[in-house]
Amino acid sequence: MLLAIDAGNTNTVFAVYDGEERKGLWRAATDTRRTADEHFVWLSQVMAVEGVERSDIDSAIISTVVPASLFNLTRLCTRYFDVEALVVGELSVDLGITVLLDNPNEVGADRLVNAVAAKSEYGGPLILIDFGTATTFDVIDGDGNYVGGIIAPGANLSMEALHMAAAKLPLVAVRQPAHVVGGGTVEAMQSGIFYGYLSLIEGLVARIREERGEPDLRAIATGGLAPLFHSATDVIYAIDRDLTLRGLLELYRRNAK
């Protein structure tokens, strides 16, 4: 079985696949201080709940945007599962796409993995919108190659920044308020973040389409807040919650031959 690990800035996702079948999916807060031993103690327990044994794991792949977490994650794979993990971004890993930038190494591993999955699932051209700690927009051309993208602060991060920087502003959840003009502080904050980000999404998608001369360029969304914004706009063609994990699975298949 394959252990796929996606380490983001906020959460690290662990998934186990038996061929195409996913046997388990678990999330932990990303903490660079967490050792390989600590990872294993937790992971072995949640794997056992799903009936997955340590000995079932015979391969691994890792994508991380947190360099400091890589050592302990690769150590987890070698020490406790006796496998050498493929690491997305290393020169030996064949992506199956071309990164059309002067410095391809600048592109985050998560964005490359999403591009690989999108090419396999949808073809191209596409805009990929990932609602994570940052909200990213990545453009895939008609051949499935990575063209470039946009990085903005994530909606939750912006809400937290408001709370931390302004003494009288509370920490509230990101949600769609009933009115654009809020009747109180909480509603005003929610409106500013929700409708502000909705305008950001619609505006950037429109600008990308105009710049590339592709008015029908489809936008695919992933990440925790994707359903919230998808329900409020028609510029998002579809939601794909499993885009990153499918990209890891696709990359493993490509490189395991």
Residue pairs with C-beta under 8 A, 6 or more apart in sequence:
1 16
1 17
1 18
1 23
1 52
1 56
1 57
1 58
1 59
2 16
2 17
2 18
2 57
2 58
2 59
2 60
2 61
2 249
2 252
3 14
3 15
3 16
3 57
3 59
3 60
3 61
3 77
3 81
3 83
3 85
4 13
4 14
4 15
4 16
4 17
4 60
4 61
4 245
4 248
4 249
4 252
5 12
5 13
5 14
5 15
5 60
5 61
5 62
5 63
5 64
5 73
5 85
6 12
6 13
6 15
6 63
6 64
6 110
6 113
6 244
6 245
6 248
7 13
7 30
7 62
7 63
7 64
7 65
7 66
7 69
7 70
7 73
8 30
8 65
8 66
8 110
8 132
8 133
9 30
9 65
9 66
9 132
9 133
9 134
10 29
10 30
10 132
10 133
11 27
11 28
11 29
11 30
12 27
12 28
12 29
12 30
12 69
12 73
13 25
13 26
13 27
13 244
13 245
14 24
14 25
14 26
14 27
14 28
14 43
14 46
15 22
15 24
15 25
15 26
15 245
15 248
16 22
16 23
16 24
16 47
16 50
16 52
16 56
16 57
17 23
17 249
18 56
20 249
22 245
23 50
23 51
23 52
24 46
24 47
24 49
24 50
24 52
25 245
26 43
26 46
26 47
28 34
28 39
28 42
30 66
30 69
32 66
32 68
32 69
32 72
34 72
35 72
35 75
36 72
36 73
36 75
36 76
36 79
36 80
39 72
39 73
39 76
40 76
40 79
40 80
43 76
44 54
44 80
47 53
47 54
54 80
54 81
57 81
57 83
58 81
58 83
59 83
59 252
59 256
60 77
60 81
60 83
60 84
60 85
60 86
61 85
61 86
61 87
61 88
61 248
61 251
61 252
62 70
62 73
62 74
62 77
62 85
62 86
62 87
62 88
63 87
63 88
63 89
63 109
63 110
63 112
63 113
63 244
63 247
63 248
64 70
64 73
64 87
64 88
64 109
65 108
65 109
65 110
70 87
73 85
74 85
74 87
77 83
77 84
77 85
78 84
78 85
86 93
86 251
86 252
86 255
87 93
88 109
88 112
88 113
88 248
88 251
89 105
89 109
89 112
93 251
93 255
94 254
94 255
95 112
95 116
95 251
95 254
96 116
96 119
96 250
96 251
96 254
97 112
97 115
97 116
97 119
97 144
97 145
97 146
98 143
98 145
98 146
99 107
99 112
99 145
99 146
100 141
100 145
100 146
100 147
100 148
101 107
101 146
101 148
107 146
107 149
108 136
110 130
110 132
110 244
111 128
111 130
111 136
111 138
111 146
111 149
112 146
112 247
113 244
113 247
113 248
113 251
114 128
114 130
114 138
114 222
114 243
114 244
114 247
115 128
115 138
115 140
115 144
115 146
115 247
116 247
116 250
116 251
117 240
117 243
117 244
117 246
117 247
117 250
118 124
118 126
118 128
118 140
118 144
118 220
118 240
118 243
118 247
119 140
119 144
120 246
120 247
120 250
121 240
121 243
121 246
122 218
122 220
123 142
123 144
124 140
124 141
124 142
124 143
124 144
124 145
125 139
125 140
125 141
125 142
125 212
125 214
125 217
125 218
126 139
126 140
126 217
126 218
126 219
126 220
127 137
127 138
127 139
127 140
127 205
127 208
127 217
127 218
127 219
127 220
128 136
128 137
128 138
128 139
128 140
128 219
128 220
128 221
128 222
128 243
129 135
129 136
129 137
129 201
129 205
129 219
129 220
129 221
129 222
129 223
129 226
129 236
130 136
130 138
130 221
130 222
130 223
130 243
131 154
131 155
131 221
131 222
131 223
131 224
131 225
131 226
131 229
132 154
132 223
132 224
133 154
133 156
133 157
134 151
134 152
134 153
134 154
134 157
135 151
135 152
135 153
135 154
135 155
135 197
135 200
135 223
136 149
136 150
136 151
136 152
137 149
137 150
137 152
137 204
137 205
137 208
138 146
138 148
138 149
139 146
139 147
139 148
139 149
139 208
139 212
140 146
140 147
141 147
150 204
150 208
152 200
153 161
154 225
155 174
155 193
155 194
155 197
155 225
156 174
156 225
158 193
158 197
159 171
159 172
159 173
159 174
159 189
159 193
160 171
162 169
162 189
162 193
163 169
163 170
163 171
163 172
168 185
169 185
169 189
170 185
170 186
170 189
172 186
172 189
172 190
173 190
174 190
174 193
174 194
174 225
174 228
175 190
175 194
175 228
176 190
176 194
176 228
176 231
176 232
177 187
177 190
177 191
177 194
178 187
179 187
179 191
180 191
180 195
181 191
182 188
182 189
182 190
182 191
182 192
194 228
194 232
197 229
198 229
198 232
198 233
201 229
201 233
201 235
201 236
202 233
202 235
205 217
205 219
205 235
206 235
208 217
209 215
209 216
209 217
218 237
218 238
219 235
219 236
219 237
220 236
220 237
220 238
220 239
220 240
220 243
221 229
221 230
221 236
221 238
221 239
221 240
222 239
222 240
222 241
222 243
222 244
226 236
226 239
226 241
227 239
229 236
230 236
230 239
240 246
